[in-house]
């Protein structure tokens, strides 16, 4: 695995780079300049329409089973099922099997998580007004060249399958340094990272953040922390962990929308799992992230990847949605509660599998730093106002743990029972990382 940059950054430079954009409501910043489109976009998406299985006739009102017959395709590594209307739910099961490109062997049938409506842009936002599509959670299958799929409704006499079902196959493209090597084969370019900062530098970073929040009138930062006057005078901020930037994992900035949307503060860190399976190596994590990014933008229709951060099983932390890792960037991770929150996704599926100790530590360190920038105690509670969802009506004020699971804000299994069960200890440890007792 390629080594990451380890140089340090001066405290003054850190404070300047980290200063969030002040805002009194979610607003779009000035458009960022996208790189010139001088080359073909990295990666690709194949979209294959599904058809009624033998004996099914959608035109006659029989739409309980659809699928895709075994087919050879261009190489891909991630698969998901997409449909026309994002408001439609897929009440049923989705299974795929794929053929490994190298070995030529077929996998067993694998399930895709169908209840993905809980991710997405908040209702009424500009992002939600776009041409969004319904989608399952994507599944990482590795380098493959053939596929077969089947979709079955829960009840043949109940809810029909959504219209426009299709199978999207994503090729993540090459890693950033591939094809760029010297004569010895050594990569000439290392992945870009934000190196770790100690707690002193992080407190300077937080001081700049606090001034920007106060200027925006966001007094809730101190309330959310439950901080006393002494605590406010001495900010509790965890050391910033090393973060692999979007450039580091190979995000093609031409895929996303150019502008950024910011909110007032970051009061809650919602923890997710990607439900994309655990069959990836840590060296493949950037490819998994590029695939999810493309799937969120090209298949689901979001403006960028939905999560603000991602963490792999080896504890590497990745910048997610663009706009600045220290800023209050609005994501599309917890439908109804994307305002004044941040989304941290652990790559994998943790319904029946325990998250690694390295991944948990990364979540704790990241939450300690990110929440600390906004004066929030990870072991405390914060109040958010619902933007609308299946658990809390729009406009309702909801009290959350500062480190919450996705299921706390929306009726969903995410982040998986095994990961959700570790969030209590994560709150305590993150508070310790901030220097609290």
C-alpha positions in Angstrom: 0.0 0.0 0.0 1.4 3.3 -1.0 2.8 5.5 1.7 1.0 8.7 2.6 2.4 12.2 3.0 3.5 12.8 6.6 4.6 16.4 6.5 3.2 18.8 9.1 1.3 22.0 8.5 1.9 25.3 10.4 -0.7 26.3 12.9 -1.5 29.6 11.2 -2.0 27.8 7.9 -4.2 25.3 9.5 -6.5 27.9 11.0 -6.8 29.6 7.6 -7.5 26.5 5.7 -10.0 25.1 8.2 -12.2 28.2 8.7 -15.8 27.3 7.9 -18.0 29.5 5.8 -20.4 31.5 8.0 -24.1 31.1 7.2 -27.4 31.6 8.8 -29.1 29.0 6.7 -28.1 26.3 4.1 -26.7 28.3 1.2 -24.7 27.6 -1.9 -21.2 29.0 -2.0 -19.7 30.5 -5.1 -19.2 27.7 -7.7 -15.9 26.0 -7.6 -13.9 25.8 -10.7 -14.0 22.3 -12.1 -10.9 20.8 -13.9 -11.0 21.1 -17.7 -12.6 18.1 -19.3 -9.5 17.2 -21.3 -9.7 13.5 -20.7 -12.4 10.9 -20.4 -14.0 10.6 -17.0 -12.4 8.0 -14.8 -14.6 4.9 -14.5 -17.9 4.2 -16.1 -21.5 3.0 -15.5 -23.4 0.4 -17.5 -27.2 0.6 -17.0 -29.0 -2.5 -18.1 -32.8 -2.6 -18.1 -34.6 -5.4 -16.3 -37.5 -7.3 -17.8 -40.3 -9.5 -16.3 -39.2 -13.0 -15.6 -40.8 -15.8 -17.6 -44.5 -15.9 -16.9 -44.7 -12.2 -15.8 -46.5 -9.6 -17.8 -46.1 -6.0 -16.4 -48.6 -4.6 -19.0 -51.2 -7.0 -17.6 -50.6 -5.8 -14.1 -48.4 -8.7 -13.1 -45.1 -7.1 -11.9 -44.0 -9.3 -9.0 -40.7 -10.6 -10.5 -38.2 -9.0 -12.8 -34.6 -9.8 -13.6 -31.7 -9.9 -16.0 -30.6 -13.1 -17.6 -26.9 -14.2 -17.3 -24.9 -11.8 -19.4 -21.3 -11.0 -20.2 -20.6 -7.3 -19.8 -17.7 -4.8 -19.7 -15.6 -5.1 -16.5 -17.2 -3.6 -13.4 -16.7 -3.9 -9.6 -19.9 -2.6 -8.0 -23.5 -3.3 -8.7 -26.8 -1.7 -7.7 -30.5 -1.7 -8.8 -32.0 1.7 -9.7 -35.6 2.7 -10.6 -37.3 5.8 -12.0 -39.0 7.5 -9.0 -37.0 8.2 -5.8 -40.3 8.4 -3.9 -41.1 4.7 -4.7 -40.0 2.0 -2.3 -38.9 -1.4 -3.5 -40.8 -3.8 -1.2 -39.1 -7.0 -2.0 -35.7 -8.7 -2.4 -32.9 -8.1 -4.9 -30.2 -10.7 -5.6 -27.3 -10.8 -8.0 -24.5 -13.2 -8.9 -21.4 -12.2 -10.7 -18.4 -13.8 -12.5 -14.9 -13.0 -11.3 -12.9 -11.7 -14.2 -9.6 -13.4 -13.3 -10.8 -16.8 -12.1 -13.8 -17.1 -14.4 -15.9 -18.4 -11.5 -19.5 -17.4 -10.5 -20.4 -16.2 -7.1 -23.3 -17.4 -5.0 -26.4 -15.3 -5.1 -25.9 -12.2 -3.0 -28.5 -9.9 -1.4 -28.6 -6.2 -2.0 -30.0 -3.9 0.7 -33.3 -2.6 -0.8 -34.3 0.0 1.8 -32.0 2.8 0.7 -34.7 5.6 0.8 -33.3 6.6 4.2 -30.3 8.1 2.5 -30.7 11.2 0.4 -31.2 14.9 0.3 -33.6 16.6 2.7 -37.1 17.3 1.3 -37.5 20.9 0.0 -33.8 21.4 -0.7 -32.3 22.2 -4.1 -30.7 18.8 -4.2 -34.0 17.1 -3.6 -35.5 19.0 -6.5 -33.2 17.4 -9.0 -34.0 14.3 -11.1 -33.5 11.8 -8.3 -33.9 8.0 -8.7 -34.7 5.3 -6.3 -31.8 2.9 -5.7 -30.7 -0.1 -3.6 -27.5 0.1 -1.6 -24.6 -0.7 -3.9 -22.7 -4.0 -3.5 -18.9 -4.3 -4.0 -18.2 -7.5 -5.9 -14.7 -6.9 -7.2 -13.4 -7.1 -10.7 -16.2 -8.9 -12.7 -17.2 -9.4 -16.3 -20.6 -11.1 -16.2 -23.8 -10.8 -14.1 -27.3 -12.2 -13.4 -30.0 -10.5 -11.3 -33.5 -11.2 -10.0 -35.9 -8.9 -8.1 -39.0 -10.3 -6.3 -41.8 -8.4 -4.7 -42.6 -9.2 -1.1 -46.1 -10.1 -1.9 -47.3 -10.9 -5.5 -50.7 -9.5 -4.5 -49.3 -6.4 -2.7 -47.1 -3.5 -3.7 -45.9 -3.8 -7.3 -42.2 -3.4 -8.1 -41.1 0.2 -9.0 -41.1 1.1 -12.7 -38.0 1.4 -14.7 -35.9 -1.2 -12.8 -32.4 -1.4 -14.1 -29.1 -2.8 -13.0 -26.2 -0.3 -12.8 -22.7 -1.8 -13.0 -19.9 0.6 -11.9 -16.3 0.5 -13.0 -14.3 2.7 -10.5 -11.5 3.4 -12.9 -7.8 3.4 -12.2 -6.2 4.4 -8.9 -4.8 8.0 -9.0 -1.2 6.9 -9.4 -1.7 4.1 -11.8 -0.1 4.8 -15.2 2.1 7.4 -13.7 5.4 5.7 -12.7 9.1 6.0 -13.4 11.2 3.4 -15.1 11.5 1.3 -12.0 7.7 1.0 -11.7 7.5 3.2 -8.6 4.6 5.6 -8.5 5.6 9.2 -9.0 2.6 10.6 -7.1 1.5 9.7 -3.6 -2.1 10.1 -2.4 -2.8 13.5 -1.0 -3.6 13.5 2.7 -4.2 16.0 5.5 -1.7 15.0 8.1 -2.7 14.5 11.7 -2.6 17.6 13.9 -1.9 17.5 17.6 -4.5 18.8 20.1 -2.9 22.3 20.4 -3.1 22.9 16.6 -6.6 21.5 16.6 -7.6 24.0 19.3 -6.3 26.9 17.1 -8.4 25.4 14.3 -11.4 25.3 16.6 -10.9 28.9 17.7 -11.3 30.1 14.1 -14.3 27.9 13.7 -16.0 29.3 16.9 -15.5 32.8 15.7 -17.1 32.1 12.4 -20.0 30.3 14.1 -20.6 33.2 16.5 -20.5 35.7 13.6 -23.3 33.7 11.9 -25.4 33.8 15.1 -25.2 30.0 15.6 -25.3 30.1 19.5 -26.4 26.5 19.5 -22.8 25.3 19.4 -22.1 25.9 23.1 -25.6 24.7 24.0 -25.1 21.5 22.2 -21.9 20.9 24.1 -23.4 21.5 27.4 -20.3 23.5 28.1 -19.7 25.7 31.1 -18.0 29.0 30.9 -14.6 27.4 31.7 -15.1 24.8 29.0 -16.0 27.5 26.5 -12.8 29.4 27.3 -10.8 26.2 26.9 -12.2 24.4 23.9 -12.3 20.6 24.0 -11.1 19.5 20.6 -9.7 16.2 19.7 -6.5 16.0 17.6 -7.3 15.9 14.0 -6.6 12.5 12.6 -5.0 11.9 9.2 -7.5 12.3 6.4 -7.1 11.1 2.8 -8.4 13.8 0.6 -10.7 13.4 -2.4 -7.7 13.8 -4.7 -6.0 11.1 -2.6 -8.8 8.5 -3.3 -9.2 9.6 -6.9 -12.5 11.5 -6.9 -13.2 12.9 -10.4 -14.4 16.4 -9.6 -16.2 16.7 -13.0 -18.8 14.2 -11.8 -20.3 16.3 -9.0 -22.1 19.7 -9.1 -19.7 22.6 -8.8 -21.0 24.5 -5.9 -21.1 23.7 -2.2 -23.9 24.0 0.4 -23.1 24.8 4.0 -25.2 24.9 7.2 -24.7 26.8 10.5 -22.9 24.2 12.6 -22.2 20.5 13.2 -24.1 19.3 16.2 -24.5 15.6 15.5 -22.3 13.0 13.8 -24.5 10.3 12.3 -22.7 7.0 11.8 -23.6 4.8 8.9 -22.5 1.6 7.1 -22.4 1.6 3.3 -24.1 -1.9 3.2 -21.8 -2.6 0.3 -20.4 -5.8 1.7 -17.1 -6.6 3.5 -15.3 -8.4 0.6 -12.9 -5.6 0.0 -9.3 -5.2 0.9 -8.0 -2.0 2.4 -5.9 -1.4 -0.8 -9.3 -1.5 -2.7 -11.0 1.0 -0.4 -10.3 4.0 -2.7 -11.9 2.0 -5.6 -14.9 1.2 -3.4 -15.2 4.9 -2.6 -14.9 6.0 -6.2 -17.6 3.5 -7.1 -20.0 4.7 -4.4 -19.4 8.3 -5.4 -20.2 7.5 -9.1 -23.3 5.5 -8.0 -24.6 8.3 -5.8 -24.2 10.9 -8.5 -24.9 9.1 -11.7 -27.3 6.4 -10.5 -29.1 8.1 -7.6 -28.9 11.6 -9.0 -27.3 13.3 -5.9 -25.1 16.3 -6.3 -22.0 14.5 -4.8 -21.3 11.5 -2.7 -23.8 11.5 0.2 -21.4 11.0 3.2 -19.1 13.7 4.6 -16.5 11.1 5.6 -15.8 7.4 5.1 -13.7 5.0 7.1 -12.4 1.6 5.9 -11.8 -1.5 7.9 -8.1 -0.6 8.5 -9.0 2.7 10.1 -8.1 5.0 7.2 -10.3 8.1 7.1 -11.4 9.6 3.7 -12.9 13.0 2.9 -16.3 12.5 1.4 -18.6 15.2 0.1 -16.5 18.2 -1.2 -16.5 21.6 0.4 -13.9 21.4 3.2 -13.4 18.8 5.9 -13.6 21.3 8.7 -16.6 23.1 7.4 -20.3 22.4 8.0 -21.0 20.9 4.6 -24.6 19.7 4.0 -24.5 16.0 2.9 -27.2 13.5 1.8 -26.7 10.8 4.4 -29.6 11.0 6.9 -32.8 12.0 5.2 -34.5 14.8 7.3 -31.4 15.6 9.4 -28.7 16.6 6.9 -28.7 20.2 8.3 -26.2 20.9 11.1 -24.9 17.3 11.1 -22.1 15.3 9.5 -22.3 11.8 8.1 -19.5 9.2 8.8 -19.8 6.0 6.8 -17.9 2.8 7.6 -17.3 0.9 4.4 -18.9 -2.5 4.8 -22.0 -4.2 6.2 -22.3 -4.6 9.9 -25.7 -6.2 10.5 -24.0 -9.5 11.5 -20.3 -8.7 11.3 -18.4 -6.7 14.0 -16.6 -3.6 12.9 -12.9 -3.7 13.3 -11.2 -2.1 16.3 -9.3 0.2 13.8 -12.5 1.4 12.2 -14.1 2.2 15.5 -11.0 4.1 16.7 -11.1 6.1 13.5 -14.8 7.0 14.0 -14.0 8.1 17.6 -11.0 10.2 16.6 -12.9 11.8 13.7 -16.0 12.6 15.8 -13.8 14.0 18.6 -12.2 16.4 16.2 -15.1 17.3 14.0 -17.6 17.9 16.8 -14.9 19.6 18.9 -14.5 22.3 16.1 -18.1 23.3 16.9 -18.0 23.0 20.7 -19.9 19.8 20.9 -19.2 17.1 23.6 -19.4 13.7 21.9 -20.9 12.2 25.1 -23.6 14.9 25.2 -26.8 15.6 23.3 -27.8 18.0 20.6 -31.1 19.2 19.1 -31.9 19.1 15.4 -35.0 20.1 13.6 -36.5 17.5 11.2 -36.6 18.3 7.5 -39.2 15.5 7.1 -38.9 11.7 7.1 -40.6 8.4 8.1 -39.8 8.7 11.8 -40.1 12.5 12.6 -42.4 14.9 10.9 -41.0 18.1 9.3 -40.4 20.8 11.8 -40.2 18.6 14.9 -37.2 19.3 17.2 -35.5 16.0 18.1 -32.8 15.5 20.8 -30.0 13.2 19.6 -26.8 11.8 21.1 -24.0 13.8 19.6 -22.7 10.6 18.1 -25.9 8.9 16.7 -26.7 6.0 14.5 -28.5 6.6 11.2 -31.5 4.6 12.6 -31.9 7.2 15.3 -33.1 9.7 12.7 -34.9 7.4 10.3 -36.5 4.0 10.5 -33.7 1.9 9.0 -31.3 -0.9 9.9 -28.3 1.3 9.2 -25.6 1.3 10.6 -26.1 -2.4 11.3 -26.8 -3.9 14.7 -23.1 -4.7 15.4 -21.9 -1.2 14.6 -24.8 0.5 16.3 -24.1 -1.5 19.5 -20.7 0.1 19.8 -21.7 3.7 19.6 -22.2 4.0 23.4 -18.5 3.2 24.0 -17.6 5.4 21.0 -19.2 8.4 22.7 -17.2 7.9 25.9 -13.9 7.4 24.1 -14.4 10.3 21.7 -15.0 12.6 24.8 -11.7 11.3 26.3 -10.0 12.1 23.0 -11.2 15.7 23.4 -9.6 15.8 26.9 -12.8 15.5 28.8 -13.1 13.4 32.0 
